[in-house]
């Protein structure tokens, strides 16, 4: 039988038996987080244990024997009243220091560095290692880091320019990545393995025209309007009304970089057309395999108007006395996590094997009147 217990390890000590468990990981979040709570209703309030857990403690979190977080304890909250005592522990991945801390750059800029090199330089100042699973593109000509920007905030702007994302891994490293559309690793089917589900189908984040404007320093090889008035345009033919959006990235971009930035913006917003939150029993999609952000999952749910492969954007593992042991999966189109999956033109990926149609339908909506 699969072990469905959460374990917090600090040094040689391990803590299990938590009454409430919540662990969140996301493909577009630089740091995973956890919250664990133990409650004692038998012991007298004066018997509240002195737990050897304190903020800044290095720790790991395992779910069912599988490591999900390597990081630090952020907060310890003991409490009691006349009938119960409790201790709540919360923390995040090692990458939290890159999320919280300012990017300190001597001179304030990078010239001729690739994204992964800049990332390792910035994150390395707070002891975080960066790996790149996605293509990081060509070196940036000249990038200035805004004073006061955190490491992750500075890197997110550069990742947007390259159409990639930042997330952490179970060892506490930052990862530059994009979600590839593959054959589904699992199927979620209405009436079979879905406990609860809801979807949001929207259009307010999409635009028919994306206009980008930038400028960069001149040189002996490029000057005048070529560097001072860089403009690019990207259209989304699926938006029927004229809805323009002007983007002016803070970092100076070349024409190609600006074009990539617009492709990314359009793809992410196309992916925002659909979000589905699905609750399933347990933490594992297969023996020894936790649900992992970035995976391709086929969702077949007529009540949600969805029958297509989607990307797992975020997973929240939960366990409690009333809710049991479940995973809440947030699913989105791959274009929300990979610019090459969006749009109708060049760069469109082939649909995964076995996938049905795209988009969503409104077969369940009944028309009750006719305006004609």
C-alpha positions as CSV (number, residue, x, y, z in Angstrom):
1,X,0.0,0.0,0.0
2,X,1.3,3.5,-0.9
3,X,2.6,5.5,2.1
4,X,0.4,8.6,2.2
5,X,2.3,10.4,5.0
6,X,4.1,13.7,4.9
7,X,7.6,13.9,6.5
8,X,9.5,17.0,7.5
9,X,13.2,16.3,8.0
10,X,15.6,18.7,9.7
11,X,19.1,17.4,10.0
12,X,18.9,13.8,11.4
13,X,15.4,14.4,12.8
14,X,12.2,13.5,11.0
15,X,8.7,14.5,11.9
16,X,5.5,12.7,10.8
17,X,1.9,12.4,12.0
18,X,0.8,15.8,10.7
19,X,-2.9,16.4,10.9
20,X,-3.0,19.0,8.1
21,X,-0.7,19.0,5.1
22,X,-0.6,21.4,2.2
23,X,2.3,21.5,-0.4
24,X,2.1,23.7,-3.5
25,X,4.3,23.5,-6.6
26,X,3.8,25.4,-9.9
27,X,5.5,25.5,-13.2
28,X,5.5,29.3,-13.2
29,X,6.4,29.8,-9.5
30,X,10.1,30.2,-8.6
31,X,9.5,28.7,-5.1
32,X,7.4,25.8,-3.8
33,X,5.8,26.1,-0.3
34,X,4.5,23.9,2.5
35,X,2.3,24.2,5.6
36,X,2.2,21.4,8.1
37,X,0.2,21.3,11.4
38,X,-0.1,18.9,14.2
39,X,-2.9,19.1,16.8
40,X,-3.2,17.5,20.2
41,X,-6.6,17.4,21.9
42,X,-5.6,14.8,24.5
43,X,-2.8,16.6,26.4
44,X,-3.3,19.4,28.8
45,X,-2.4,22.9,27.4
46,X,0.5,23.0,29.8
47,X,1.9,20.0,28.0
48,X,2.5,21.8,24.7
49,X,5.7,20.2,23.4
50,X,8.8,22.2,22.9
51,X,9.4,21.3,19.2
52,X,13.0,21.5,18.0
53,X,11.9,23.4,14.9
54,X,12.7,27.0,14.3
55,X,12.8,29.6,11.5
56,X,15.8,29.3,9.1
57,X,16.2,25.6,9.7
58,X,17.3,23.8,6.6
59,X,14.7,21.1,5.8
60,X,13.3,18.7,3.2
61,X,9.7,17.6,2.7
62,X,8.6,14.2,1.5
63,X,5.2,13.1,0.4
64,X,4.7,9.3,0.4
65,X,8.4,8.8,0.6
66,X,9.1,11.1,-2.5
67,X,11.0,14.4,-2.0
68,X,9.2,17.5,-3.1
69,X,10.9,20.4,-1.4
70,X,14.4,21.2,-0.3
71,X,14.4,24.4,1.6
72,X,14.0,26.3,4.8
73,X,11.5,26.7,7.6
74,X,10.0,30.2,7.4
75,X,7.7,30.3,10.3
76,X,6.7,28.2,13.4
77,X,3.4,29.0,15.1
78,X,2.6,27.2,18.4
79,X,-0.8,27.7,19.9
80,X,-3.2,26.4,22.6
81,X,-6.5,26.9,24.3
82,X,-8.4,25.0,27.0
83,X,-9.0,22.0,24.9
84,X,-6.2,21.7,22.4
85,X,-2.6,22.5,21.5
86,X,-1.1,22.8,18.1
87,X,2.1,23.6,16.2
88,X,2.0,24.9,12.6
89,X,5.2,24.9,10.5
90,X,5.5,26.7,7.1
91,X,8.4,27.0,4.7
92,X,9.6,27.3,1.1
93,X,12.2,26.0,-1.3
94,X,15.8,27.2,-1.1
95,X,14.9,29.4,-4.1
96,X,12.8,31.6,-1.7
97,X,16.0,33.6,-1.1
98,X,16.1,34.5,-4.8
99,X,12.4,35.5,-4.6
100,X,12.9,37.7,-1.5
101,X,16.4,39.1,-1.9
102,X,17.6,42.0,-4.0
103,X,19.8,41.5,-7.1
104,X,23.2,43.0,-6.2
105,X,25.1,43.6,-9.4
106,X,28.4,45.5,-9.5
107,X,28.0,48.0,-12.2
108,X,24.3,47.2,-12.6
109,X,24.5,45.6,-16.1
110,X,25.5,42.6,-18.2
111,X,26.9,42.9,-21.7
112,X,27.0,39.8,-24.0
113,X,25.7,37.3,-21.5
114,X,23.2,34.5,-22.1
115,X,20.1,34.2,-19.9
116,X,21.4,31.2,-18.0
117,X,24.8,32.9,-17.3
118,X,23.0,36.0,-15.9
119,X,20.7,33.8,-13.9
120,X,23.5,31.9,-12.2
121,X,25.4,35.1,-11.5
122,X,22.4,36.7,-9.8
123,X,21.0,33.6,-8.0
124,X,24.5,32.5,-7.0
125,X,24.8,35.5,-4.7
126,X,22.2,33.9,-2.5
127,X,23.4,30.4,-2.9
128,X,20.9,29.2,-5.5
129,X,22.0,27.2,-8.5
130,X,20.2,27.6,-11.9
131,X,19.8,24.9,-14.6
132,X,18.4,25.5,-18.1
133,X,16.1,22.8,-19.7
134,X,14.9,25.2,-22.4
135,X,16.7,27.0,-25.1
136,X,17.8,30.4,-23.7
137,X,18.5,32.0,-27.0
138,X,21.3,34.4,-28.0
139,X,23.3,36.5,-25.6
140,X,21.7,39.8,-24.5
141,X,23.5,42.8,-26.0
142,X,23.2,45.0,-22.9
143,X,21.0,44.4,-19.9
144,X,20.6,46.7,-16.9
145,X,19.3,45.4,-13.6
146,X,16.9,47.9,-11.9
147,X,18.1,48.9,-8.5
148,X,16.1,47.2,-5.8
149,X,14.7,44.5,-8.1
150,X,14.8,41.0,-6.5
151,X,16.7,38.2,-8.2
152,X,13.6,36.5,-9.5
153,X,11.9,39.8,-10.6
154,X,15.0,40.7,-12.7
155,X,15.2,37.2,-14.1
156,X,11.4,37.0,-14.9
157,X,11.7,40.1,-17.1
158,X,14.5,38.4,-19.0
159,X,12.7,35.1,-19.2
160,X,9.7,36.9,-20.7
161,X,11.9,38.2,-23.4
162,X,13.1,34.7,-24.2
163,X,9.6,33.0,-23.8
164,X,10.6,30.7,-21.0
165,X,9.7,30.3,-17.3
166,X,11.3,29.9,-13.9
167,X,10.4,27.2,-11.4
168,X,12.2,25.3,-8.7
169,X,12.9,21.6,-8.5
170,X,12.8,19.2,-5.6
171,X,16.5,19.9,-4.8
172,X,16.0,23.6,-4.3
173,X,17.4,24.7,-7.7
174,X,15.9,27.2,-10.1
175,X,15.1,25.8,-13.5
176,X,14.6,27.7,-16.8
177,X,12.0,25.7,-18.6
178,X,9.1,25.5,-21.0
179,X,6.3,22.9,-20.9
180,X,6.5,20.6,-23.9
181,X,3.3,19.1,-25.2
182,X,3.8,15.3,-25.2
183,X,1.5,12.3,-25.1
184,X,-0.5,12.5,-21.9
185,X,1.0,10.9,-18.8
186,X,-2.5,10.5,-17.4
187,X,-6.2,10.9,-18.3
188,X,-8.8,12.6,-16.1
189,X,-12.2,11.4,-17.0
190,X,-15.5,12.7,-15.7
191,X,-17.4,10.0,-13.8
192,X,-14.2,7.9,-13.3
193,X,-11.4,9.5,-11.4
194,X,-12.4,13.1,-10.8
195,X,-13.7,14.1,-7.3
196,X,-14.5,17.7,-8.2
197,X,-13.8,20.1,-11.0
198,X,-14.4,23.7,-12.1
199,X,-13.3,25.6,-15.2
200,X,-13.0,29.2,-16.3
201,X,-13.4,30.0,-20.0
202,X,-12.5,33.6,-20.7
203,X,-11.5,36.2,-23.3
204,X,-10.7,39.3,-21.3
205,X,-7.0,38.7,-21.3
206,X,-6.6,38.3,-25.1
207,X,-6.0,41.0,-27.6
208,X,-6.2,41.2,-31.4
209,X,-3.0,43.2,-31.8
210,X,0.2,43.3,-29.8
211,X,2.5,46.3,-30.4
212,X,5.9,46.4,-28.9
213,X,8.3,49.4,-28.7
214,X,11.8,49.4,-27.5
215,X,15.1,51.2,-27.9
216,X,18.8,50.4,-27.2
217,X,22.1,52.0,-27.2
218,X,23.7,52.9,-30.6
219,X,27.0,51.7,-31.8
220,X,29.3,52.1,-34.8
221,X,27.2,49.5,-36.6
222,X,23.7,50.6,-35.6
223,X,22.4,54.1,-34.9
224,X,19.5,56.5,-35.4
225,X,16.0,55.1,-35.8
226,X,17.3,51.6,-36.1
227,X,18.1,51.6,-32.3
228,X,15.9,54.4,-31.1
229,X,12.6,53.4,-32.6
230,X,12.3,49.6,-32.6
231,X,8.7,48.5,-33.2
232,X,7.2,45.1,-33.8
233,X,3.6,43.8,-34.2
234,X,1.9,40.5,-33.5
235,X,-1.7,39.7,-34.2
236,X,-4.2,37.1,-32.9
237,X,-6.7,36.4,-35.6
238,X,-8.9,34.4,-33.2
239,X,-10.0,37.7,-31.4
240,X,-12.9,39.1,-33.5
241,X,-12.8,42.7,-32.2
242,X,-10.1,45.3,-32.4
243,X,-8.4,45.1,-29.0
244,X,-4.8,46.5,-29.1
245,X,-2.2,46.2,-26.4
246,X,1.0,48.2,-26.3
247,X,4.1,46.8,-24.6
248,X,7.2,48.7,-23.7
249,X,9.6,46.4,-22.0
250,X,11.8,48.1,-19.4
251,X,15.0,46.3,-20.7
252,X,16.4,47.3,-24.1
253,X,15.6,44.7,-26.7
254,X,16.8,44.1,-30.3
255,X,14.2,43.7,-33.0
256,X,14.4,39.9,-32.8
257,X,14.2,40.0,-29.0
258,X,11.1,42.2,-29.1
259,X,9.5,39.9,-31.6
260,X,10.1,36.9,-29.3
261,X,8.7,39.0,-26.4
262,X,5.4,39.6,-28.3
263,X,5.2,36.0,-29.3
264,X,5.4,35.0,-25.7
265,X,2.8,37.6,-24.6
266,X,0.3,36.4,-27.2
267,X,0.9,32.7,-26.4
268,X,0.5,33.2,-22.7
269,X,-2.7,35.2,-23.1
270,X,-4.1,32.6,-25.6
271,X,-3.4,30.0,-22.9
272,X,-5.4,32.1,-20.4
273,X,-8.6,31.3,-22.4
274,X,-9.1,28.1,-20.3
275,X,-8.2,27.2,-16.7
276,X,-9.5,23.9,-15.1
277,X,-9.1,23.0,-11.5
278,X,-9.5,19.3,-10.9
279,X,-9.4,17.4,-7.6
280,X,-8.3,13.8,-7.6
281,X,-7.8,11.2,-4.9
282,X,-4.3,10.7,-3.5
283,X,-1.0,12.4,-4.4
284,X,0.3,10.0,-7.1
285,X,-0.6,9.7,-10.8
286,X,1.1,6.4,-10.9
287,X,3.1,4.3,-8.4
288,X,6.0,6.3,-7.2
289,X,5.1,9.2,-9.5
290,X,3.7,12.4,-7.9
291,X,1.7,14.8,-10.1
292,X,4.4,17.2,-11.5
293,X,3.9,20.6,-13.0
294,X,4.7,20.8,-16.7
295,X,3.2,17.3,-17.5
296,X,0.7,16.8,-20.2
297,X,-2.7,15.5,-18.9
298,X,-5.8,14.8,-21.0
299,X,-9.0,16.1,-19.4
300,X,-12.3,14.7,-20.6
301,X,-15.2,16.4,-18.9
302,X,-18.4,17.2,-20.9
303,X,-19.7,19.3,-18.0
304,X,-16.6,21.6,-18.3
305,X,-16.9,21.6,-22.1
306,X,-13.4,20.2,-22.3
307,X,-11.9,17.1,-24.0
308,X,-8.3,17.8,-24.8
309,X,-4.7,17.5,-23.6
310,X,-3.7,20.3,-21.2
311,X,-0.6,21.2,-19.2
312,X,-0.4,20.9,-15.5
313,X,0.4,24.4,-14.3
314,X,0.1,23.9,-10.6
315,X,-0.5,21.2,-8.1
316,X,-1.5,21.5,-4.4
317,X,-1.2,18.4,-2.3
318,X,-3.5,18.3,0.7
319,X,-4.3,16.1,3.6
320,X,-6.6,16.7,6.5
321,X,-9.1,15.0,8.8
322,X,-12.1,16.1,6.8
323,X,-10.8,16.4,3.3
324,X,-8.8,13.2,3.1
325,X,-5.7,12.9,0.9
326,X,-6.1,14.7,-2.4
327,X,-4.3,16.6,-5.1
328,X,-5.8,19.8,-6.7
329,X,-4.5,20.1,-10.3
330,X,-4.7,23.4,-12.2
331,X,-4.7,22.7,-15.9
332,X,-4.1,25.2,-18.8
333,X,-3.5,25.0,-22.5
334,X,0.2,24.5,-23.3
335,X,0.4,27.9,-24.9
336,X,0.3,29.4,-21.4
337,X,3.6,27.7,-20.6
338,X,5.3,27.5,-24.0
339,X,5.2,30.2,-26.6
340,X,5.8,27.7,-29.5
341,X,2.5,26.1,-28.6
342,X,0.5,29.2,-29.3
343,X,-0.7,31.0,-32.5
344,X,-1.7,29.7,-35.9
345,X,1.5,30.2,-37.8
346,X,5.2,29.2,-37.8
347,X,6.3,27.4,-34.6
348,X,3.0,25.7,-34.0
349,X,3.6,22.3,-32.4
350,X,1.8,19.1,-33.6
351,X,-1.0,18.0,-31.3
352,X,-0.1,15.1,-29.1
353,X,-0.9,11.6,-30.2
354,X,-4.4,10.6,-29.4
355,X,-5.6,14.1,-28.7
356,X,-9.1,15.2,-29.8
357,X,-10.0,18.6,-31.1
358,X,-8.9,21.9,-29.6
359,X,-10.5,24.6,-27.6
360,X,-13.9,24.1,-26.0
361,X,-17.5,23.8,-27.1
362,X,-20.8,25.0,-25.7
363,X,-22.8,21.9,-26.4
364,X,-24.4,22.1,-23.0
365,X,-25.9,25.5,-23.5
366,X,-29.5,25.6,-24.7
367,X,-30.9,28.6,-26.6
368,X,-34.2,29.7,-25.3
369,X,-35.0,32.6,-27.5
370,X,-34.5,34.1,-31.0
371,X,-33.8,37.8,-31.5
372,X,-34.8,37.7,-35.1
